[in-house]
Amino acid sequence: MNTFGQLLRVTTFGESHGPAIGCVVDGCPPGLALAADEFSHDLQRRATGKSRHTSARRETDEVEILSGVYEGQTTGTPIALLIRNTDQRSKDYSNIAAQFRPGHADYSYWQKYGIRDPRGGGRSSARETTMRVAAAVIAKKWLQQRFGVTVRGYLSQLGGITHQGFDWSAVEDNPFFWPHAAQVPELEAYMDALRKSGDSIGARVNVVADGVPAGWGEPIYGKLDGELAAALMSINAVKGVEIGDGFAAVSQKGSEHRDLMSPQGFLSNHAGGILGGISTGQQISASIVLKPTSSLRLPGATVDTSGSAVEVVTTGRHDPCVGIRATPIAEAMMALVLMDQALRHRAQCADVGEVPPRIAGSVDG
Ligand code: EPS
């Protein structure tokens, strides 16, 4: 299943070391201005080789628009995007082509298909997320133009380090998407020591959407939070998803968790902007946990394809913390889900219009 979405359908294809990766975005309304250079900002935010804290592979990640755009505008036909792979080093994988990295999809892909492309992780590589980010450039632009919706994320935890302050303006100024500039030296020192040790670490990324109007989401099986959770969980290495207060709700009382309402707006947002699977007009908030990368140069016990016990050592250019590059990917999945839901809401409920009373997302607007 390489396609997701209902009215906005995104299909991705390609392997990490194949000639190219790509996607087809079907269902984008006509008339949206779109040029190839608009993709580079988000693609560069996600790319490898940008700091010593991520994989050193250097891809240009230049998008070719193959279809769906005429004279700078979307035409309503499928938009096909292509990125050629240019910096594959497949020999890094020759030693482990017949071994299963513990904690990696190597084994489960082998069990399912009986064959796998081991070069750079093949289809299970995080390289695939490039095309999600590319597809979401279209969704982010449409959401912004049509509804004023913005989708933003940040790294909120790296291993045991949590952010001790918050400023959106800090997020894009460091290689971690960290919201508190004063802690960046601590993160750099932590990552330098981790990289030297040959180990990896998990992380948490938070993502929010502002400006989403009340009413998006399709109960019961197309709930906004259900589809968000599925989309975020489909990102490589994600092991947990929370919406709003998420798992903290286990120890909250109802009087604490419910978001009180006033004519001026909601007084809190424990729900993450979604009630009954439908947006409330509040900020949509989610967070994801990414496991530590399983491609390690530290030896580990495993088996090979003939079932013999072997010790595996992974060489190659790996991320010691995939969470560091995950912020634009989480934003992408949220934006794609929101655009799909916006189109579906328009299809069924456009005639309903704004139902009074419509209160603000928060008391301060
Ligand atoms: C990845 C392994 C590395 C990363 C890759 C994700 O691949 P390689 O060994 O070919 O360098 O560089 O990430 C990307 C190339 C990318 O664009 O995100 C993995 O196993 O997921």
Residues whose N, C-alpha, C, O or C-beta is under 5 A from the ligand:
A	BS01	EPS	T48 S55 R57 G120 G121 S124 S125 A126 R127 G316 R317 H318
